[in-house]
């Protein structure tokens, strides 16, 4: 993450356990959350955080939960096969 965008707007993963890593090079606080699973990283600035989840096949939405960031375009699609 940096500014008000993720470096990818779509991601793919295999079903099963996965670790989602957020590296934020910005002094602006960000996180990454998986909407359908209600899980995510902590809100961080200039650092790295991660969360491990078990993914079922399907399509998920990831986004930044900091107020105004999702509305500013910080969201994407995670496809799990």
mmCIF file of the N, C-alpha and C atoms, coordinates in Angstrom:
data_MODEL
# 
_entry.id   MODEL 
# 
loop_
_atom_site.group_PDB 
_atom_site.id 
_atom_site.type_symbol 
_atom_site.label_atom_id 
_atom_site.label_alt_id 
_atom_site.label_comp_id 
_atom_site.label_asym_id 
_atom_site.label_entity_id 
_atom_site.label_seq_id 
_atom_site.pdbx_PDB_ins_code 
_atom_site.Cartn_x 
_atom_site.Cartn_y 
_atom_site.Cartn_z 
_atom_site.occupancy 
_atom_site.B_iso_or_equiv 
_atom_site.pdbx_formal_charge 
_atom_site.auth_seq_id 
_atom_site.auth_comp_id 
_atom_site.auth_asym_id 
_atom_site.auth_atom_id 
_atom_site.pdbx_PDB_model_num 
ATOM 1   N N  . UNK A 1 1  ? 0.849   -1.192  0.000  1.00 0.00 ? 1  UNK A N  1 
ATOM 2   C CA . UNK A 1 1  ? 0.000   0.000   0.000  1.00 0.00 ? 1  UNK A CA 1 
ATOM 3   C C  . UNK A 1 1  ? 0.882   1.238   0.000  1.00 0.00 ? 1  UNK A C  1 
ATOM 4   N N  . UNK A 1 2  ? 0.370   2.273   -0.593 1.00 0.00 ? 2  UNK A N  1 
ATOM 5   C CA . UNK A 1 2  ? 1.079   3.539   -0.613 1.00 0.00 ? 2  UNK A CA 1 
ATOM 6   C C  . UNK A 1 2  ? 0.121   4.604   -1.095 1.00 0.00 ? 2  UNK A C  1 
ATOM 7   N N  . UNK A 1 3  ? 0.179   5.799   -0.525 1.00 0.00 ? 3  UNK A N  1 
ATOM 8   C CA . UNK A 1 3  ? -0.798  6.815   -0.913 1.00 0.00 ? 3  UNK A CA 1 
ATOM 9   C C  . UNK A 1 3  ? -2.186  6.326   -0.596 1.00 0.00 ? 3  UNK A C  1 
ATOM 10  N N  . UNK A 1 4  ? -3.056  6.279   -1.609 1.00 0.00 ? 4  UNK A N  1 
ATOM 11  C CA . UNK A 1 4  ? -4.411  5.760   -1.429 1.00 0.00 ? 4  UNK A CA 1 
ATOM 12  C C  . UNK A 1 4  ? -4.695  4.651   -2.422 1.00 0.00 ? 4  UNK A C  1 
ATOM 13  N N  . UNK A 1 5  ? -3.744  3.728   -2.590 1.00 0.00 ? 5  UNK A N  1 
ATOM 14  C CA . UNK A 1 5  ? -3.979  2.593   -3.486 1.00 0.00 ? 5  UNK A CA 1 
ATOM 15  C C  . UNK A 1 5  ? -3.137  1.402   -3.055 1.00 0.00 ? 5  UNK A C  1 
ATOM 16  N N  . UNK A 1 6  ? -3.635  0.215   -3.397 1.00 0.00 ? 6  UNK A N  1 
ATOM 17  C CA . UNK A 1 6  ? -2.840  -1.002  -3.270 1.00 0.00 ? 6  UNK A CA 1 
ATOM 18  C C  . UNK A 1 6  ? -2.045  -1.145  -4.553 1.00 0.00 ? 6  UNK A C  1 
ATOM 19  N N  . UNK A 1 7  ? -0.958  -1.895  -4.532 1.00 0.00 ? 7  UNK A N  1 
ATOM 20  C CA . UNK A 1 7  ? -0.186  -2.088  -5.760 1.00 0.00 ? 7  UNK A CA 1 
ATOM 21  C C  . UNK A 1 7  ? -0.836  -3.115  -6.681 1.00 0.00 ? 7  UNK A C  1 
ATOM 22  N N  . UNK A 1 8  ? -1.875  -3.826  -6.208 1.00 0.00 ? 8  UNK A N  1 
ATOM 23  C CA . UNK A 1 8  ? -2.623  -4.768  -7.035 1.00 0.00 ? 8  UNK A CA 1 
ATOM 24  C C  . UNK A 1 8  ? -4.110  -4.607  -6.735 1.00 0.00 ? 8  UNK A C  1 
ATOM 25  N N  . UNK A 1 9  ? -4.920  -4.650  -7.803 1.00 0.00 ? 9  UNK A N  1 
ATOM 26  C CA . UNK A 1 9  ? -6.368  -4.564  -7.612 1.00 0.00 ? 9  UNK A CA 1 
ATOM 27  C C  . UNK A 1 9  ? -7.034  -5.923  -7.736 1.00 0.00 ? 9  UNK A C  1 
ATOM 28  N N  . UNK A 1 10 ? -6.263  -6.950  -8.134 1.00 0.00 ? 10 UNK A N  1 
ATOM 29  C CA . UNK A 1 10 ? -6.800  -8.304  -8.171 1.00 0.00 ? 10 UNK A CA 1 
ATOM 30  C C  . UNK A 1 10 ? -5.698  -9.276  -7.776 1.00 0.00 ? 10 UNK A C  1 
ATOM 31  N N  . UNK A 1 11 ? -6.108  -10.321 -7.065 1.00 0.00 ? 11 UNK A N  1 
ATOM 32  C CA . UNK A 1 11 ? -5.186  -11.355 -6.585 1.00 0.00 ? 11 UNK A CA 1 
ATOM 33  C C  . UNK A 1 11 ? -5.818  -12.716 -6.807 1.00 0.00 ? 11 UNK A C  1 
ATOM 34  N N  . UNK A 1 12 ? -4.979  -13.748 -6.938 1.00 0.00 ? 12 UNK A N  1 
ATOM 35  C CA . UNK A 1 12 ? -5.445  -15.125 -7.051 1.00 0.00 ? 12 UNK A CA 1 
ATOM 36  C C  . UNK A 1 12 ? -4.745  -15.969 -5.999 1.00 0.00 ? 12 UNK A C  1 
ATOM 37  N N  . UNK A 1 13 ? -5.465  -16.974 -5.491 1.00 0.00 ? 13 UNK A N  1 
ATOM 38  C CA . UNK A 1 13 ? -4.899  -17.866 -4.489 1.00 0.00 ? 13 UNK A CA 1 
ATOM 39  C C  . UNK A 1 13 ? -5.542  -19.239 -4.631 1.00 0.00 ? 13 UNK A C  1 
ATOM 40  N N  . UNK A 1 14 ? -4.877  -20.232 -4.094 1.00 0.00 ? 14 UNK A N  1 
ATOM 41  C CA . UNK A 1 14 ? -5.439  -21.576 -4.037 1.00 0.00 ? 14 UNK A CA 1 
ATOM 42  C C  . UNK A 1 14 ? -6.230  -21.721 -2.741 1.00 0.00 ? 14 UNK A C  1 
ATOM 43  N N  . UNK A 1 15 ? -7.247  -22.580 -2.764 1.00 0.00 ? 15 UNK A N  1 
ATOM 44  C CA . UNK A 1 15 ? -8.037  -22.835 -1.565 1.00 0.00 ? 15 UNK A CA 1 
ATOM 45  C C  . UNK A 1 15 ? -7.142  -23.416 -0.477 1.00 0.00 ? 15 UNK A C  1 
ATOM 46  N N  . UNK A 1 16 ? -7.477  -23.143 0.753  1.00 0.00 ? 16 UNK A N  1 
ATOM 47  C CA . UNK A 1 16 ? -6.719  -23.628 1.899  1.00 0.00 ? 16 UNK A CA 1 
ATOM 48  C C  . UNK A 1 16 ? -6.166  -22.478 2.702  1.00 0.00 ? 16 UNK A C  1 
ATOM 49  N N  . UNK A 1 17 ? -5.165  -22.776 3.516  1.00 0.00 ? 17 UNK A N  1 
ATOM 50  C CA . UNK A 1 17 ? -4.577  -21.753 4.371  1.00 0.00 ? 17 UNK A CA 1 
ATOM 51  C C  . UNK A 1 17 ? -3.704  -20.802 3.557  1.00 0.00 ? 17 UNK A C  1 
ATOM 52  N N  . UNK A 1 18 ? -3.874  -19.520 3.775  1.00 0.00 ? 18 UNK A N  1 
ATOM 53  C CA . UNK A 1 18 ? -3.086  -18.502 3.072  1.00 0.00 ? 18 UNK A CA 1 
ATOM 54  C C  . UNK A 1 18 ? -2.735  -17.390 4.046  1.00 0.00 ? 18 UNK A C  1 
ATOM 55  N N  . UNK A 1 19 ? -1.575  -16.807 3.847  1.00 0.00 ? 19 UNK A N  1 
ATOM 56  C CA . UNK A 1 19 ? -1.153  -15.667 4.651  1.00 0.00 ? 19 UNK A CA 1 
ATOM 57  C C  . UNK A 1 19 ? -1.200  -14.425 3.776  1.00 0.00 ? 19 UNK A C  1 
ATOM 58  N N  . UNK A 1 20 ? -1.932  -13.432 4.230  1.00 0.00 ? 20 UNK A N  1 
ATOM 59  C CA . UNK A 1 20 ? -2.049  -12.158 3.531  1.00 0.00 ? 20 UNK A CA 1 
ATOM 60  C C  . UNK A 1 20 ? -1.091  -11.190 4.211  1.00 0.00 ? 20 UNK A C  1 
ATOM 61  N N  . UNK A 1 21 ? -0.190  -10.627 3.425  1.00 0.00 ? 21 UNK A N  1 
ATOM 62  C CA . UNK A 1 21 ? 0.829   -9.727  3.954  1.00 0.00 ? 21 UNK A CA 1 
ATOM 63  C C  . UNK A 1 21 ? 0.589   -8.327  3.403  1.00 0.00 ? 21 UNK A C  1 
ATOM 64  N N  . UNK A 1 22 ? 0.533   -7.359  4.292  1.00 0.00 ? 22 UNK A N  1 
ATOM 65  C CA . UNK A 1 22 ? 0.420   -5.954  3.909  1.00 0.00 ? 22 UNK A CA 1 
ATOM 66  C C  . UNK A 1 22 ? 1.744   -5.277  4.243  1.00 0.00 ? 22 UNK A C  1 
ATOM 67  N N  . UNK A 1 23 ? 2.377   -4.713  3.220  1.00 0.00 ? 23 UNK A N  1 
ATOM 68  C CA . UNK A 1 23 ? 3.552   -3.880  3.418  1.00 0.00 ? 23 UNK A CA 1 
ATOM 69  C C  . UNK A 1 23 ? 3.150   -2.465  3.064  1.00 0.00 ? 23 UNK A C  1 
ATOM 70  N N  . UNK A 1 24 ? 3.205   -1.577  4.029  1.00 0.00 ? 24 UNK A N  1 
ATOM 71  C CA . UNK A 1 24 ? 2.803   -0.189  3.832  1.00 0.00 ? 24 UNK A CA 1 
ATOM 72  C C  . UNK A 1 24 ? 4.056   0.683   3.897  1.00 0.00 ? 24 UNK A C  1 
ATOM 73  N N  . UNK A 1 25 ? 4.447   1.235   2.747  1.00 0.00 ? 25 UNK A N  1 
ATOM 74  C CA . UNK A 1 25 ? 5.613   2.110   2.677  1.00 0.00 ? 25 UNK A CA 1 
ATOM 75  C C  . UNK A 1 25 ? 5.270   3.562   2.979  1.00 0.00 ? 25 UNK A C  1 
ATOM 76  N N  . UNK A 1 26 ? 4.000   3.836   3.201  1.00 0.00 ? 26 UNK A N  1 
ATOM 77  C CA . UNK A 1 26 ? 3.515   5.199   3.386  1.00 0.00 ? 26 UNK A CA 1 
ATOM 78  C C  . UNK A 1 26 ? 3.388   5.558   4.862  1.00 0.00 ? 26 UNK A C  1 
ATOM 79  N N  . UNK A 1 27 ? 3.459   6.842   5.158  1.00 0.00 ? 27 UNK A N  1 
ATOM 80  C CA . UNK A 1 27 ? 3.197   7.304   6.520  1.00 0.00 ? 27 UNK A CA 1 
ATOM 81  C C  . UNK A 1 27 ? 1.694   7.393   6.787  1.00 0.00 ? 27 UNK A C  1 
ATOM 82  N N  . UNK A 1 28 ? 0.885   7.206   5.740  1.00 0.00 ? 28 UNK A N  1 
ATOM 83  C CA . UNK A 1 28 ? -0.578  7.176   5.876  1.00 0.00 ? 28 UNK A CA 1 
ATOM 84  C C  . UNK A 1 28 ? -0.983  5.784   6.353  1.00 0.00 ? 28 UNK A C  1 
ATOM 85  N N  . UNK A 1 29 ? -1.849  5.712   7.343  1.00 0.00 ? 29 UNK A N  1 
ATOM 86  C CA . UNK A 1 29 ? -2.275  4.423   7.886  1.00 0.00 ? 29 UNK A CA 1 
ATOM 87  C C  . UNK A 1 29 ? -3.168  3.676   6.904  1.00 0.00 ? 29 UNK A C  1 
ATOM 88  N N  . UNK A 1 30 ? -2.936  2.335   6.809  1.00 0.00 ? 30 UNK A N  1 
ATOM 89  C CA . UNK A 1 30 ? -3.740  1.443   5.971  1.00 0.00 ? 30 UNK A CA 1 
ATOM 90  C C  . UNK A 1 30 ? -3.845  0.085   6.637  1.00 0.00 ? 30 UNK A C  1 
ATOM 91  N N  . UNK A 1 31 ? -4.803  -0.701  6.166  1.00 0.00 ? 31 UNK A N  1 
ATOM 92  C CA . UNK A 1 31 ? -4.900  -2.114  6.498  1.00 0.00 ? 31 UNK A CA 1 
ATOM 93  C C  . UNK A 1 31 ? -5.429  -2.830  5.269  1.00 0.00 ? 31 UNK A C  1 
ATOM 94  N N  . UNK A 1 32 ? -5.601  -4.124  5.365  1.00 0.00 ? 32 UNK A N  1 
ATOM 95  C CA . UNK A 1 32 ? -6.283  -4.886  4.321  1.00 0.00 ? 32 UNK A CA 1 
ATOM 96  C C  . UNK A 1 32 ? -7.222  -5.848  5.022  1.00 0.00 ? 32 UNK A C  1 
ATOM 97  N N  . UNK A 1 33 ? -8.485  -5.824  4.618  1.00 0.00 ? 33 UNK A N  1 
ATOM 98  C CA . UNK A 1 33 ? -9.516  -6.676  5.203  1.00 0.00 ? 33 UNK A CA 1 
ATOM 99  C C  . UNK A 1 33 ? -10.183 -7.475  4.101  1.00 0.00 ? 33 UNK A C  1 
ATOM 100 N N  . UNK A 1 34 ? -10.610 -8.689  4.429  1.00 0.00 ? 34 UNK A N  1 
ATOM 101 C CA . UNK A 1 34 ? -11.394 -9.520  3.517  1.00 0.00 ? 34 UNK A CA 1 
ATOM 102 C C  . UNK A 1 34 ? -12.846 -9.385  3.966  1.00 0.00 ? 34 UNK A C  1 
ATOM 103 N N  . UNK A 1 35 ? -13.641 -8.727  3.131  1.00 0.00 ? 35 UNK A N  1 
ATOM 104 C CA . UNK A 1 35 ? -15.012 -8.384  3.510  1.00 0.00 ? 35 UNK A CA 1 
ATOM 105 C C  . UNK A 1 35 ? -15.834 -9.605  3.917  1.00 0.00 ? 35 UNK A C  1 
ATOM 106 N N  . UNK A 1 36 ? -15.848 -10.634 3.104  1.00 0.00 ? 36 UNK A N  1 
ATOM 107 C CA . UNK A 1 36 ? -16.722 -11.784 3.340  1.00 0.00 ? 36 UNK A CA 1 
ATOM 108 C C  . UNK A 1 36 ? -16.313 -12.606 4.552  1.00 0.00 ? 36 UNK A C  1 
ATOM 109 N N  . UNK A 1 37 ? -15.074 -12.517 4.970  1.00 0.00 ? 37 UNK A N  1 
ATOM 110 C CA . UNK A 1 37 ? -14.587 -13.287 6.119  1.00 0.00 ? 37 UNK A CA 1 
ATOM 111 C C  . UNK A 1 37 ? -14.453 -12.450 7.379  1.00 0.00 ? 37 UNK A C  1 
ATOM 112 N N  . UNK A 1 38 ? -14.576 -11.137 7.254  1.00 0.00 ? 38 UNK A N  1 
ATOM 113 C CA . UNK A 1 38 ? -14.426 -10.202 8.371  1.00 0.00 ? 38 UNK A CA 1 
ATOM 114 C C  . UNK A 1 38 ? -13.115 -10.439 9.123  1.00 0.00 ? 38 UNK A C  1 
ATOM 115 N N  . UNK A 1 39 ? -12.021 -10.550 8.347  1.00 0.00 ? 39 UNK A N  1 
ATOM 116 C CA . UNK A 1 39 ? -10.688 -10.689 8.917  1.00 0.00 ? 39 UNK A CA 1 
ATOM 117 C C  . UNK A 1 39 ? -9.753  -9.728  8.200  1.00 0.00 ? 39 UNK A C  1 
ATOM 118 N N  . UNK A 1 40 ? -8.637  -9.408  8.838  1.00 0.00 ? 40 UNK A N  1 
ATOM 119 C CA . UNK A 1 40 ? -7.664  -8.555  8.177  1.00 0.00 ? 40 UNK A CA 1 
ATOM 120 C C  . UNK A 1 40 ? -6.490  -8.228  9.065  1.00 0.00 ? 40 UNK A C  1 
ATOM 121 N N  . UNK A 1 41 ? -5.602  -7.432  8.506  1.00 0.00 ? 41 UNK A N  1 
ATOM 122 C CA . UNK A 1 41 ? -4.410  -6.998  9.223  1.00 0.00 ? 41 UNK A CA 1 
ATOM 123 C C  . UNK A 1 41 ? -4.764  -5.860  10.162 1.00 0.00 ? 41 UNK A C  1 
ATOM 124 N N  . UNK A 1 42 ? -3.810  -5.510  11.011 1.00 0.00 ? 42 UNK A N  1 
ATOM 125 C CA . UNK A 1 42 ? -3.941  -4.313  11.821 1.00 0.00 ? 42 UNK A CA 1 
ATOM 126 C C  . UNK A 1 42 ? -3.768  -3.091  10.920 1.00 0.00 ? 42 UNK A C  1 
ATOM 127 N N  . UNK A 1 43 ? -4.213  -1.947  11.381 1.00 0.00 ? 43 UNK A N  1 
ATOM 128 C CA . UNK A 1 43 ? -3.969  -0.683  10.682 1.00 0.00 ? 43 UNK A CA 1 
ATOM 129 C C  . UNK A 1 43 ? -2.542  -0.262  11.011 1.00 0.00 ? 43 UNK A C  1 
ATOM 130 N N  . UNK A 1 44 ? -1.725  -0.074  9.952  1.00 0.00 ? 44 UNK A N  1 
ATOM 131 C CA . UNK A 1 44 ? -0.313  0.246   10.165 1.00 0.00 ? 44 UNK A CA 1 
ATOM 132 C C  . UNK A 1 44 ? 0.130   1.371   9.237  1.00 0.00 ? 44 UNK A C  1 
ATOM 133 N N  . UNK A 1 45 ? 1.223   2.005   9.588  1.00 0.00 ? 45 UNK A N  1 
ATOM 134 C CA . UNK A 1 45 ? 1.907   2.937   8.700  1.00 0.00 ? 45 UNK A CA 1 
ATOM 135 C C  . UNK A 1 45 ? 3.377   2.557   8.704  1.00 0.00 ? 45 UNK A C  1 
ATOM 136 N N  . UNK A 1 46 ? 4.010   2.690   7.539  1.00 0.00 ? 46 UNK A N  1 
ATOM 137 C CA . UNK A 1 46 ? 5.432   2.399   7.387  1.00 0.00 ? 46 UNK A CA 1 
ATOM 138 C C  . UNK A 1 46 ? 5.843   1.115   8.090  1.00 0.00 ? 46 UNK A C  1 
ATOM 139 N N  . UNK A 1 47 ? 5.257   0.004   7.665  1.00 0.00 ? 47 UNK A N  1 
ATOM 140 C CA . UNK A 1 47 ? 5.592   -1.280  8.254  1.00 0.00 ? 47 UNK A CA 1 
ATOM 141 C C  . UNK A 1 47 ? 4.920   -2.415  7.533  1.00 0.00 ? 47 UNK A C  1 
ATOM 142 N N  . UNK A 1 48 ? 4.948   -3.583  8.172  1.00 0.00 ? 48 UNK A N  1 
ATOM 143 C CA . UNK A 1 48 ? 4.377   -4.793  7.605  1.00 0.00 ? 48 UNK A CA 1 
ATOM 144 C C  . UNK A 1 48 ? 3.547   -5.503  8.664  1.00 0.00 ? 48 UNK A C  1 
ATOM 145 N N  . UNK A 1 49 ? 2.413   -6.057  8.236  1.00 0.00 ? 49 UNK A N  1 
ATOM 146 C CA . UNK A 1 49 ? 1.590   -6.880  9.110  1.00 0.00 ? 49 UNK A CA 1 
ATOM 147 C C  . UNK A 1 49 ? 1.006   -7.994  8.253  1.00 0.00 ? 49 UNK A C  1 
ATOM 148 N N  . UNK A 1 50 ? 0.574   -9.079  8.889  1.00 0.00 ? 50 UNK A N  1 
ATOM 149 C CA . UNK A 1 50 ? 0.001   -10.194 8.141  1.00 0.00 ? 50 UNK A CA 1 
ATOM 150 C C  . UNK A 1 50 ? -1.103  -10.861 8.952  1.00 0.00 ? 50 UNK A C  1 
ATOM 151 N N  . UNK A 1 51 ? -1.923  -11.621 8.222  1.00 0.00 ? 51 UNK A N  1 
ATOM 152 C CA . UNK A 1 51 ? -2.979  -12.410 8.844  1.00 0.00 ? 51 UNK A CA 1 
ATOM 153 C C  . UNK A 1 51 ? -3.089  -13.706 8.048  1.00 0.00 ? 51 UNK A C  1 
ATOM 154 N N  . UNK A 1 52 ? -3.288  -14.821 8.753  1.00 0.00 ? 52 UNK A N  1 
ATOM 155 C CA . UNK A 1 52 ? -3.449  -16.116 8.103  1.00 0.00 ? 52 UNK A CA 1 
ATOM 156 C C  . UNK A 1 52 ? -4.916  -16.507 8.152  1.00 0.00 ? 52 UNK A C  1 
ATOM 157 N N  . UNK A 1 53 ? -5.435  -16.928 6.988  1.00 0.00 ? 53 UNK A N  1 
ATOM 158 C CA . UNK A 1 53 ? -6.845  -17.288 6.863  1.00 0.00 ? 53 UNK A CA 1 
ATOM 159 C C  . UNK A 1 53 ? -6.965  -18.609 6.114  1.00 0.00 ? 53 UNK A C  1 
ATOM 160 N N  . UNK A 1 54 ? -8.105  -19.262 6.271  1.00 0.00 ? 54 UNK A N  1 
ATOM 161 C CA . UNK A 1 54 ? -8.433  -20.440 5.479  1.00 0.00 ? 54 UNK A CA 1 
ATOM 162 C C  . UNK A 1 54 ? -9.450  -20.004 4.434  1.00 0.00 ? 54 UNK A C  1 
ATOM 163 N N  . UNK A 1 55 ? -9.094  -20.185 3.167  1.00 0.00 ? 55 UNK A N  1 
ATOM 164 C CA . UNK A 1 55 ? -9.919  -19.720 2.061  1.00 0.00 ? 55 UNK A CA 1 
ATOM 165 C C  . UNK A 1 55 ? -10.626 -20.877 1.367  1.00 0.00 ? 55 UNK A C  1 
ATOM 166 N N  . UNK A 1 56 ? -11.905 -20.713 1.137  1.00 0.00 ? 56 UNK A N  1 
ATOM 167 C CA . UNK A 1 56 ? -12.696 -21.625 0.323  1.00 0.00 ? 56 UNK A CA 1 
ATOM 168 C C  . UNK A 1 56 ? -12.729 -21.065 -1.097 1.00 0.00 ? 56 UNK A C  1 
ATOM 169 N N  . UNK A 1 57 ? -12.941 -21.914 -2.110 1.00 0.00 ? 57 UNK A N  1 
ATOM 170 C CA . UNK A 1 57 ? -13.051 -21.392 -3.479 1.00 0.00 ? 57 UNK A CA 1 
ATOM 171 C C  . UNK A 1 57 ? -14.154 -20.330 -3.569 1.00 0.00 ? 57 UNK A C  1 
ATOM 172 N N  . UNK A 1 58 ? -13.908 -19.305 -4.353 1.00 0.00 ? 58 UNK A N  1 
ATOM 173 C CA . UNK A 1 58 ? -14.893 -18.236 -4.531 1.00 0.00 ? 58 UNK A CA 1 
ATOM 174 C C  . UNK A 1 58 ? -14.215 -16.915 -4.826 1.00 0.00 ? 58 UNK A C  1 
ATOM 175 N N  . UNK A 1 59 ? -15.013 -15.879 -4.803 1.00 0.00 ? 59 UNK A N  1 
ATOM 176 C CA . UNK A 1 59 ? -14.533 -14.531 -5.062 1.00 0.00 ? 59 UNK A CA 1 
ATOM 177 C C  . UNK A 1 59 ? -14.755 -13.695 -3.813 1.00 0.00 ? 59 UNK A C  1 
ATOM 178 N N  . UNK A 1 60 ? -13.718 -12.990 -3.404 1.00 0.00 ? 60 UNK A N  1 
ATOM 179 C CA . UNK A 1 60 ? -13.741 -12.188 -2.194 1.00 0.00 ? 60 UNK A CA 1 
ATOM 180 C C  . UNK A 1 60 ? -13.347 -10.754 -2.522 1.00 0.00 ? 60 UNK A C  1 
ATOM 181 N N  . UNK A 1 61 ? -13.783 -9.822  -1.693 1.00 0.00 ? 61 UNK A N  1 
ATOM 182 C CA . UNK A 1 61 ? -13.411 -8.427  -1.839 1.00 0.00 ? 61 UNK A CA 1 
ATOM 183 C C  . UNK A 1 61 ? -12.447 -8.059  -0.719 1.00 0.00 ? 61 UNK A C  1 
ATOM 184 N N  . UNK A 1 62 ? -11.305 -7.466  -1.089 1.00 0.00 ? 62 UNK A N  1 
ATOM 185 C CA . UNK A 1 62 ? -10.399 -6.945  -0.067 1.00 0.00 ? 62 UNK A CA 1 
ATOM 186 C C  . UNK A 1 62 ? -10.421 -5.425  -0.147 1.00 0.00 ? 62 UNK A C  1 
ATOM 187 N N  . UNK A 1 63 ? -10.211 -4.772  1.008  1.00 0.00 ? 63 UNK A N  1 
ATOM 188 C CA . UNK A 1 63 ? -10.320 -3.313  1.059  1.00 0.00 ? 63 UNK A CA 1 
ATOM 189 C C  . UNK A 1 63 ? -9.588  -2.764  2.269  1.00 0.00 ? 63 UNK A C  1 
ATOM 190 N N  . UNK A 1 64 ? -9.363  -1.465  2.260  1.00 0.00 ? 64 UNK A N  1 
ATOM 191 C CA . UNK A 1 64 ? -8.801  -0.750  3.402  1.00 0.00 ? 64 UNK A CA 1 
ATOM 192 C C  . UNK A 1 64 ? -9.953  -0.196  4.229  1.00 0.00 ? 64 UNK A C  1 
ATOM 193 N N  . UNK A 1 65 ? -9.944  -0.487  5.538  1.00 0.00 ? 65 UNK A N  1 
ATOM 194 C CA . UNK A 1 65 ? -11.056 -0.067  6.398  1.00 0.00 ? 65 UNK A CA 1 
ATOM 195 C C  . UNK A 1 65 ? -10.868 1.316   7.027  1.00 0.00 ? 65 UNK A C  1 
ATOM 196 N N  . UNK A 1 66 ? -9.745  1.985   6.744  1.00 0.00 ? 66 UNK A N  1 
ATOM 197 C CA . UNK A 1 66 ? -9.558  3.343   7.258  1.00 0.00 ? 66 UNK A CA 1 
ATOM 198 C C  . UNK A 1 66 ? -10.621 4.231   6.607  1.00 0.00 ? 66 UNK A C  1 
ATOM 199 N N  . UNK A 1 67 ? -11.360 5.022   7.387  1.00 0.00 ? 67 UNK A N  1 
ATOM 200 C CA . UNK A 1 67 ? -12.435 5.831   6.823  1.00 0.00 ? 67 UNK A CA 1 
ATOM 201 C C  . UNK A 1 67 ? -12.004 6.638   5.584  1.00 0.00 ? 67 UNK A C  1 
ATOM 202 N N  . UNK A 1 68 ? -12.781 6.488   4.517  1.00 0.00 ? 68 UNK A N  1 
ATOM 203 C CA . UNK A 1 68 ? -12.560 7.215   3.272  1.00 0.00 ? 68 UNK A CA 1 
ATOM 204 C C  . UNK A 1 68 ? -11.642 6.525   2.284  1.00 0.00 ? 68 UNK A C  1 
ATOM 205 N N  . UNK A 1 69 ? -10.859 5.544   2.728  1.00 0.00 ? 69 UNK A N  1 
ATOM 206 C CA . UNK A 1 69 ? -9.890  4.910   1.832  1.00 0.00 ? 69 UNK A CA 1 
ATOM 207 C C  . UNK A 1 69 ? -10.551 3.982   0.821  1.00 0.00 ? 69 UNK A C  1 
ATOM 208 N N  . UNK A 1 70 ? -11.512 3.169   1.274  1.00 0.00 ? 70 UNK A N  1 
ATOM 209 C CA . UNK A 1 70 ? -12.214 2.289   0.330  1.00 0.00 ? 70 UNK A CA 1 
ATOM 210 C C  . UNK A 1 70 ? -12.947 3.128   -0.711 1.00 0.00 ? 70 UNK A C  1 
ATOM 211 N N  . UNK A 1 71 ? -13.593 4.176   -0.255 1.00 0.00 ? 71 UNK A N  1 
ATOM 212 C CA . UNK A 1 71 ? -14.326 5.059   -1.169 1.00 0.00 ? 71 UNK A CA 1 
ATOM 213 C C  . UNK A 1 71 ? -13.365 5.731   -2.151 1.00 0.00 ? 71 UNK A C  1 
ATOM 214 N N  . UNK A 1 72 ? -12.107 5.891   -1.751 1.00 0.00 ? 72 UNK A N  1 
ATOM 215 C CA . UNK A 1 72 ? -11.092 6.485   -2.602 1.00 0.00 ? 72 UNK A CA 1 
ATOM 216 C C  . UNK A 1 72 ? -10.443 5.500   -3.563 1.00 0.00 ? 72 UNK A C  1 
ATOM 217 N N  . UNK A 1 73 ? -10.884 4.242   -3.530 1.00 0.00 ? 73 UNK A N  1 
ATOM 218 C CA . UNK A 1 73 ? -10.397 3.262   -4.479 1.00 0.00 ? 73 UNK A CA 1 
ATOM 219 C C  . UNK A 1 73 ? -9.565  2.134   -3.906 1.00 0.00 ? 73 UNK A C  1 
ATOM 220 N N  . UNK A 1 74 ? -9.408  2.084   -2.600 1.00 0.00 ? 74 UNK A N  1 
ATOM 221 C CA . UNK A 1 74 ? -8.590  1.027   -2.002 1.00 0.00 ? 74 UNK A CA 1 
ATOM 222 C C  . UNK A 1 74 ? -9.413  -0.235  -1.778 1.00 0.00 ? 74 UNK A C  1 
ATOM 223 N N  . UNK A 1 75 ? -9.687  -0.947  -2.869 1.00 0.00 ? 75 UNK A N  1 
ATOM 224 C CA . UNK A 1 75 ? -10.340 -2.232  -2.802 1.00 0.00 ? 75 UNK A CA 1 
ATOM 225 C C  . UNK A 1 75 ? -9.956  -3.042  -4.026 1.00 0.00 ? 75 UNK A C  1 
ATOM 226 N N  . UNK A 1 76 ? -10.185 -4.338  -3.936 1.00 0.00 ? 76 UNK A N  1 
ATOM 227 C CA . UNK A 1 76 ? -9.853  -5.232  -5.046 1.00 0.00 ? 76 UNK A CA 1 
ATOM 228 C C  . UNK A 1 76 ? -10.560 -6.549  -4.893 1.00 0.00 ? 76 UNK A C  1 
ATOM 229 N N  . UNK A 1 77 ? -10.248 -7.466  -5.806 1.00 0.00 ? 77 UNK A N  1 
ATOM 230 C CA . UNK A 1 77 ? -10.893 -8.776  -5.843 1.00 0.00 ? 77 UNK A CA 1 
ATOM 231 C C  . UNK A 1 77 ? -9.854  -9.872  -5.652 1.00 0.00 ? 77 UNK A C  1 
ATOM 232 N N  . UNK A 1 78 ? -10.158 -10.813 -4.774 1.00 0.00 ? 78 UNK A N  1 
ATOM 233 C CA . UNK A 1 78 ? -9.346  -12.007 -4.549 1.00 0.00 ? 78 UNK A CA 1 
ATOM 234 C C  . UNK A 1 78 ? -10.137 -13.196 -5.073 1.00 0.00 ? 78 UNK A C  1 
ATOM 235 N N  . UNK A 1 79 ? -9.574  -13.911 -6.047 1.00 0.00 ? 79 UNK A N  1 
ATOM 236 C CA . UNK A 1 79 ? -10.211 -15.092 -6.622 1.00 0.00 ? 79 UNK A CA 1 
ATOM 237 C C  . UNK A 1 79 ? -9.499  -16.327 -6.081 1.00 0.00 ? 79 UNK A C  1 
ATOM 238 N N  . UNK A 1 80 ? -10.261 -17.233 -5.488 1.00 0.00 ? 80 UNK A N  1 
ATOM 239 C CA . UNK A 1 80 ? -9.708  -18.441 -4.897 1.00 0.00 ? 80 UNK A CA 1 
ATOM 240 C C  . UNK A 1 80 ? -10.235 -19.648 -5.655 1.00 0.00 ? 80 UNK A C  1 
ATOM 241 N N  . UNK A 1 81 ? -9.310  -20.487 -6.110 1.00 0.00 ? 81 UNK A N  1 
ATOM 242 C CA . UNK A 1 81 ? -9.697  -21.709 -6.842 1.00 0.00 ? 81 UNK A CA 1 
ATOM 243 C C  . UNK A 1 81 ? -9.271  -22.940 -6.105 1.00 0.00 ? 81 UNK A C  1 
# 
